[in-house]
Amino acid sequence: MQHNSNLAYDYGRFEETSVKKQQQIEKVPKPKRVAKRVSVARACAYMLVAMSMISLLLYGRAQQAEVDKEYKKLTAQINEVKSDNARLQMQLESKLSLNNIEQIAEEQLGLTKLDQSQVEYISFNTADKAEVLKQKTLWSSISNWFQGLFN
Protein backbone atom coordinates (compact mmCIF):
# COMPACT_ATOMS: atom_id res chain seq x y z
CA MET A 1 0.00 0.00 0.00
CA GLN A 2 1.27 3.28 -0.98
CA HIS A 3 0.31 6.47 0.52
CA ASN A 4 0.63 9.53 -1.54
CA SER A 5 0.68 12.33 0.84
CA ASN A 6 2.79 15.33 1.50
CA LEU A 7 3.78 14.29 4.98
CA ALA A 8 7.47 14.10 5.73
CA TYR A 9 8.88 10.89 6.98
CA ASP A 10 11.71 10.55 9.42
CA TYR A 11 13.74 7.64 8.07
CA GLY A 12 16.23 8.04 10.86
CA ARG A 13 13.82 6.21 13.14
CA PHE A 14 14.26 3.02 11.23
CA GLU A 15 18.03 3.04 11.40
CA GLU A 16 19.86 1.43 14.17
CA THR A 17 21.38 4.11 16.24
CA SER A 18 23.77 3.94 19.05
CA VAL A 19 23.06 5.88 22.05
CA LYS A 20 25.19 8.92 22.03
CA LYS A 21 26.43 10.09 25.28
CA GLN A 22 25.98 13.71 25.65
CA GLN A 23 29.05 15.48 26.73
CA GLN A 24 28.53 17.39 29.80
CA ILE A 25 30.32 20.65 30.14
CA GLU A 26 31.80 21.16 33.49
CA LYS A 27 32.22 24.57 34.81
CA VAL A 28 35.74 25.17 36.00
CA PRO A 29 36.01 27.95 38.47
CA LYS A 30 38.30 30.78 37.36
CA PRO A 31 41.43 31.11 39.41
CA LYS A 32 41.37 34.14 41.56
CA ARG A 33 43.67 36.85 40.35
CA VAL A 34 46.03 38.10 42.89
CA ALA A 35 46.07 41.82 42.60
CA LYS A 36 49.64 43.06 42.46
CA ARG A 37 50.07 46.19 44.33
CA VAL A 38 52.42 48.70 42.84
CA SER A 39 54.00 50.79 45.43
CA VAL A 40 53.60 54.52 45.21
CA ALA A 41 57.36 55.00 45.17
CA ARG A 42 57.77 52.66 42.18
CA ALA A 43 54.95 54.38 40.29
CA CYS A 44 56.54 57.76 40.97
CA ALA A 45 59.90 56.43 39.79
CA TYR A 46 58.37 55.18 36.52
CA MET A 47 56.66 58.50 36.00
CA LEU A 48 59.91 60.35 36.71
CA VAL A 49 61.80 58.20 34.19
CA ALA A 50 59.09 58.71 31.55
CA MET A 51 59.03 62.46 32.13
CA SER A 52 62.83 62.72 31.95
CA MET A 53 62.89 60.74 28.68
CA ILE A 54 60.25 63.03 27.18
CA SER A 55 62.16 66.09 28.42
CA LEU A 56 65.40 64.82 26.86
CA LEU A 57 63.62 64.16 23.59
CA LEU A 58 62.18 67.68 23.52
CA TYR A 59 65.55 69.19 24.45
CA GLY A 60 67.21 67.27 21.61
CA ARG A 61 64.64 68.53 19.16
CA ALA A 62 65.16 72.12 20.36
CA GLN A 63 68.93 71.79 19.94
CA GLN A 64 68.45 70.35 16.47
CA ALA A 65 66.20 73.26 15.53
CA GLU A 66 68.83 75.76 16.73
CA VAL A 67 71.60 74.04 14.78
CA ASP A 68 69.42 73.92 11.68
CA LYS A 69 68.65 77.63 12.01
CA GLU A 70 72.36 78.45 12.39
CA TYR A 71 73.19 76.24 9.39
CA LYS A 72 70.67 78.06 7.20
CA LYS A 73 72.01 81.43 8.36
CA LEU A 74 75.61 80.46 7.57
CA THR A 75 74.60 79.01 4.21
CA ALA A 76 72.93 82.30 3.32
CA GLN A 77 76.09 84.19 4.35
CA ILE A 78 78.26 81.86 2.26
CA ASN A 79 76.06 82.41 -0.78
CA GLU A 80 76.21 86.18 -0.26
CA VAL A 81 80.01 86.12 0.04
CA LYS A 82 80.28 83.93 -3.07
CA SER A 83 78.17 86.36 -5.07
CA ASP A 84 80.27 89.31 -3.80
CA ASN A 85 83.41 87.40 -4.71
CA ALA A 86 82.12 86.76 -8.24
CA ARG A 87 81.21 90.44 -8.63
CA LEU A 88 84.61 91.62 -7.39
CA GLN A 89 86.38 89.08 -9.58
CA MET A 90 84.55 90.43 -12.62
CA GLN A 91 85.50 94.00 -11.64
CA LEU A 92 89.13 92.96 -11.25
CA GLU A 93 89.16 91.24 -14.63
CA SER A 94 87.61 94.29 -16.28
CA LYS A 95 90.22 96.60 -14.72
CA LEU A 96 93.11 94.30 -15.65
CA SER A 97 92.01 93.79 -19.24
CA LEU A 98 94.55 94.88 -21.86
CA ASN A 99 92.18 97.41 -23.40
CA ASN A 100 91.59 99.07 -20.05
CA ILE A 101 95.30 99.15 -19.20
CA GLU A 102 96.09 100.60 -22.62
CA GLN A 103 93.44 103.30 -22.18
CA ILE A 104 94.77 104.29 -18.73
CA ALA A 105 98.34 104.40 -20.08
CA GLU A 106 97.33 106.69 -22.91
CA GLU A 107 94.94 108.99 -21.03
CA GLN A 108 96.40 109.29 -17.54
CA LEU A 109 100.10 108.61 -18.07
CA GLY A 110 100.44 110.12 -21.54
CA LEU A 111 102.13 107.06 -23.02
CA THR A 112 101.89 106.17 -26.70
CA LYS A 113 102.33 102.99 -28.68
CA LEU A 114 105.81 102.06 -29.85
CA ASP A 115 106.82 103.59 -33.21
CA GLN A 116 109.75 102.68 -35.47
CA SER A 117 111.25 106.04 -34.69
CA GLN A 118 111.58 105.05 -31.05
CA VAL A 119 113.50 101.83 -31.82
CA GLU A 120 117.28 102.04 -31.51
CA TYR A 121 119.55 99.08 -32.15
CA ILE A 122 122.80 98.65 -30.25
CA SER A 123 125.67 96.55 -31.55
CA PHE A 124 128.76 95.44 -29.62
CA ASN A 125 132.18 94.87 -31.18
CA THR A 126 133.20 92.24 -28.67
CA ALA A 127 132.32 88.59 -28.89
CA ASP A 128 129.89 87.03 -26.51
CA LYS A 129 131.50 85.38 -23.56
CA ALA A 130 130.35 83.83 -20.32
CA GLU A 131 132.23 83.94 -17.06
CA VAL A 132 131.78 81.40 -14.29
CA LEU A 133 132.16 82.86 -10.81
CA LYS A 134 133.36 80.82 -7.93
CA GLN A 135 130.91 80.82 -5.11
CA LYS A 136 132.32 80.98 -1.65
CA THR A 137 131.30 78.06 0.48
CA LEU A 138 131.69 77.70 4.19
CA TRP A 139 134.65 75.32 3.85
CA SER A 140 136.44 77.55 1.37
CA SER A 141 136.09 80.57 3.66
CA ILE A 142 137.39 78.54 6.65
CA SER A 143 140.36 77.26 4.65
CA ASN A 144 141.14 80.80 3.41
CA TRP A 145 141.11 82.03 6.99
CA PHE A 146 143.58 79.34 8.10
CA GLN A 147 145.80 80.09 5.09
CA GLY A 148 145.77 83.73 6.05
CA LEU A 149 147.07 82.84 9.50
CA PHE A 150 150.09 80.95 8.22
CA ASN A 151 151.09 83.37 5.42
C-alpha positions as CSV (number, residue, x, y, z in Angstrom):
1,M,0.0,0.0,0.0
2,Q,1.3,3.3,-1.0
3,H,0.3,6.5,0.5
4,N,0.6,9.5,-1.5
5,S,0.7,12.3,0.8
6,N,2.8,15.3,1.5
7,L,3.8,14.3,5.0
8,A,7.5,14.1,5.7
9,Y,8.9,10.9,7.0
10,D,11.7,10.6,9.4
11,Y,13.7,7.6,8.1
12,G,16.2,8.0,10.9
13,R,13.8,6.2,13.1
14,F,14.3,3.0,11.2
15,E,18.0,3.0,11.4
16,E,19.9,1.4,14.2
17,T,21.4,4.1,16.2
18,S,23.8,3.9,19.1
19,V,23.1,5.9,22.1
20,K,25.2,8.9,22.0
21,K,26.4,10.1,25.3
22,Q,26.0,13.7,25.7
23,Q,29.0,15.5,26.7
24,Q,28.5,17.4,29.8
25,I,30.3,20.6,30.1
26,E,31.8,21.2,33.5
27,K,32.2,24.6,34.8
28,V,35.7,25.2,36.0
29,P,36.0,27.9,38.5
30,K,38.3,30.8,37.4
31,P,41.4,31.1,39.4
32,K,41.4,34.1,41.6
33,R,43.7,36.8,40.4
34,V,46.0,38.1,42.9
35,A,46.1,41.8,42.6
36,K,49.6,43.1,42.5
37,R,50.1,46.2,44.3
38,V,52.4,48.7,42.8
39,S,54.0,50.8,45.4
40,V,53.6,54.5,45.2
41,A,57.4,55.0,45.2
42,R,57.8,52.7,42.2
43,A,55.0,54.4,40.3
44,C,56.5,57.8,41.0
45,A,59.9,56.4,39.8
46,Y,58.4,55.2,36.5
47,M,56.7,58.5,36.0
48,L,59.9,60.3,36.7
49,V,61.8,58.2,34.2
50,A,59.1,58.7,31.5
51,M,59.0,62.5,32.1
52,S,62.8,62.7,31.9
53,M,62.9,60.7,28.7
54,I,60.3,63.0,27.2
55,S,62.2,66.1,28.4
56,L,65.4,64.8,26.9
57,L,63.6,64.2,23.6
58,L,62.2,67.7,23.5
59,Y,65.6,69.2,24.5
60,G,67.2,67.3,21.6
61,R,64.6,68.5,19.2
62,A,65.2,72.1,20.4
63,Q,68.9,71.8,19.9
64,Q,68.5,70.3,16.5
65,A,66.2,73.3,15.5
66,E,68.8,75.8,16.7
67,V,71.6,74.0,14.8
68,D,69.4,73.9,11.7
69,K,68.6,77.6,12.0
70,E,72.4,78.5,12.4
71,Y,73.2,76.2,9.4
72,K,70.7,78.1,7.2
73,K,72.0,81.4,8.4
74,L,75.6,80.5,7.6
75,T,74.6,79.0,4.2
76,A,72.9,82.3,3.3
77,Q,76.1,84.2,4.4
78,I,78.3,81.9,2.3
79,N,76.1,82.4,-0.8
80,E,76.2,86.2,-0.3
81,V,80.0,86.1,0.0
82,K,80.3,83.9,-3.1
83,S,78.2,86.4,-5.1
84,D,80.3,89.3,-3.8
85,N,83.4,87.4,-4.7
86,A,82.1,86.8,-8.2
87,R,81.2,90.4,-8.6
88,L,84.6,91.6,-7.4
89,Q,86.4,89.1,-9.6
90,M,84.6,90.4,-12.6
91,Q,85.5,94.0,-11.6
92,L,89.1,93.0,-11.3
93,E,89.2,91.2,-14.6
94,S,87.6,94.3,-16.3
95,K,90.2,96.6,-14.7
96,L,93.1,94.3,-15.7
97,S,92.0,93.8,-19.2
98,L,94.5,94.9,-21.9
99,N,92.2,97.4,-23.4
100,N,91.6,99.1,-20.0
101,I,95.3,99.1,-19.2
102,E,96.1,100.6,-22.6
103,Q,93.4,103.3,-22.2
104,I,94.8,104.3,-18.7
105,A,98.3,104.4,-20.1
106,E,97.3,106.7,-22.9
107,E,94.9,109.0,-21.0
108,Q,96.4,109.3,-17.5
109,L,100.1,108.6,-18.1
110,G,100.4,110.1,-21.5
111,L,102.1,107.1,-23.0
112,T,101.9,106.2,-26.7
113,K,102.3,103.0,-28.7
114,L,105.8,102.1,-29.8
115,D,106.8,103.6,-33.2
116,Q,109.7,102.7,-35.5
117,S,111.2,106.0,-34.7
118,Q,111.6,105.1,-31.0
119,V,113.5,101.8,-31.8
120,E,117.3,102.0,-31.5
121,Y,119.5,99.1,-32.1
122,I,122.8,98.7,-30.3
123,S,125.7,96.5,-31.5
124,F,128.8,95.4,-29.6
125,N,132.2,94.9,-31.2
126,T,133.2,92.2,-28.7
127,A,132.3,88.6,-28.9
128,D,129.9,87.0,-26.5
129,K,131.5,85.4,-23.6
130,A,130.4,83.8,-20.3
131,E,132.2,83.9,-17.1
132,V,131.8,81.4,-14.3
133,L,132.2,82.9,-10.8
134,K,133.4,80.8,-7.9
135,Q,130.9,80.8,-5.1
136,K,132.3,81.0,-1.6
137,T,131.3,78.1,0.5
138,L,131.7,77.7,4.2
139,W,134.6,75.3,3.8
140,S,136.4,77.5,1.4
141,S,136.1,80.6,3.7
142,I,137.4,78.5,6.6
143,S,140.4,77.3,4.7
144,N,141.1,80.8,3.4
145,W,141.1,82.0,7.0
146,F,143.6,79.3,8.1
147,Q,145.8,80.1,5.1
148,G,145.8,83.7,6.0
149,L,147.1,82.8,9.5
150,F,150.1,81.0,8.2
151,N,151.1,83.4,5.4
